Amino acid sequence: MAQRLLEFLQRERPAALVETGSHVGDEIAVVHREHLVDVLTLLRDHADTKMNMLSDLTVVDYLGQQPRFEVVYQLYSIPHKHRLRIKVRIGDAQDECWVPTATGLWHAANWSEREAWDLYGVRFDGHPDLRRILMYEEFVGHPLRKDYPQNARQPLLRRPDAPATDDQTTRLLPDSHDRRVS
């Protein structure tokens, strides 16, 4: 069934495709970044495809290769029960490490794009609220990049609303709101 999706894309948007193929029963289409939103919109809205669910969005880091990153979109059609993987290859240079946002197409893209930016440093152009989602704002770098130092040390920051601790240890004081203290 999903092979028909690749044929559909080759017929409808041939200039958008870099390559297509299958791997272990999953159909994959690699598209040019400038055609990404058009291809995703077509797949979501066309009656023959109805890819109405973005089930996952992630980044793969191929350190040492050019382009270095692939942004991967896992799409699923609930009415037709078929799936398709869309990939976009991007470089790691500051002016290359971005793709357009898909938040206007699927609300599920919001947090997935924030996570991809936070952990890999891939920017999503046009995202309504692109800020860290897992790491704290003062965190330096993107920890899932393969070139992130394994023993990197980050500044330890105390939240202003954190409970008080005693001076010798990090144990919570007895009057803390934390219920682990007896």
N, C-alpha and C positions, 0 to 999 in steps of 0.2 A: 504493500500500500504506500509506504513512504517513498519508494522509488518513483512513484508517480509525482510526488512533491518535487523531486529533483528535476524531472522532465518538465513539470509545470514552470519551475523557475528558469530553466534553460529556454523555454519558449517565451515567457513573459518578460524576463529581465536578463537577457544574455550578457549585456555589458556590465552588469553588477557582479557577475560571478568571477572569482579567481579560479576555483576548481570545485568539483563535486566528487563524492565517493561514498563508499560504505565501509564500515568497520564493525565487525561482530554483530551484524544485523542492524546497526544504527546508520541512518543516512546523514551525511554531513555536507553542508554547503559553506564554502569559504567565500566571503563577499568583500568587496572594496569598502573601505570606511565611508567614503562619500555617498555610497548607495545604501548604507545600512538601514536607516530609518525608512526609506522607501520599500526595501525588501521586507522588513518586519511589518510594516503597515499592510502591504499586499498580502502577506501570509495570514495576518490577523483578520482582515476584512473580506477577502474573496470567498465566495460561497463554496468553492471547491476545496478550500484549505481550512478555514475557520480555526486558525491556531490561536484560540482564545485564552490560553494559559501559558504564562511564562513560569515554568516550573523551577528553573535555576538560572543563575547568571554567575559566572566565575571568571577567573583569570588563570592562565597557565604561563609560567615563567620558563622560557627556554634559554637560560643563561648561556652565552657564547654563540648563539645563533642570531641571525638577522632576518627578519625582525624578531625581536626578543620575546614579545608577549602575544598571546592570543586571548581575546575576550570571547567567551563561549556563552551562547544563549541556548538553553534547552526549551524548546517549544512543544506544546501538546495541544491537540484538538480534542475537546471533550465530546462534541457531537460525532466526529469522524473516527475517533480513537486511533489517531496516528501521531507520531512524534517526529521531530526534525531538530538537528543540531546546527546552529548557525555560528560561524566563527569569523572574527575579524582579526587580522594580524597587524600589530603596531610596533613601532620601535620604542627604545627606552630613552631617547633624547627628550629633553623637556618639551620641545615643540612637536614631537611625534607621539607622545604617550597619552593619547586621548581618543575618545570616541564620542559620538553624540549620544545624549541620554535617550532612554526608552521609557522614561517615567510618564510621558504623555500617552503611551500606548497601553502600558500595564502598570498599575499601582504597585505591584510586587517588585518592580524594578527599583523603587526608591531605596529601600534598605540594602538590597543586594549591590547596588552601585556604590552606596556609601561604604559598605564593607570592602568592596574591591578597591576603592580609592584608599581607604584606611590601611589595608594590609599590603597592597601592591603598588600604590601610587599612580594608578591609572585614573586620569581625570575623565569625567563625564560632562561634556560641554552642554550647557543648558539645564543641568540638574537644579531643582529648586532649593536644595538645602545640602550641598556637598560639604559635609564636615565629618570628623571622626565619629565612629559609632562604637568601636570596641576599645580602642586605645584612648588615653587621655590626651587633651589638646596639646600639652607641652611635649608629648612623645616625639622623638626625633627619628625620622626615617619610616620605613614600611617593613614590618618584621617578616612577611612571608616572601620577600624577594630573596632569591638564592644567593645574592651577594651581601645580604645583611649579615654583619659579624655575629658569629655564633655566641660569643661571650660579651656582646655589647652591654654596656651599663647605661641605664637611663636615670635621669634625676629622680630622686624619691620626693614626691610632692605630697604634702598633707592637705587633705581637703579641709576647708574652713569648718565644715559641719561634722568632721570626724570626732569621735568620742575622745575624751582626755585619756592619757596614759601616764604612768609614773615615770620618773626620770631615769631609773636604772634599766628598765625593761620595756617591752612593748605590751606587757599585760595590761588589760583594761582595769581601771580603778573600780572599786566596789560600787560607787554611785553611778556607774555608766548605765546607759539604757540597754546595753547588750545583755541578752538573757543567758549567755554562756557563763557569766560571772555569778558565782554563788555567794 
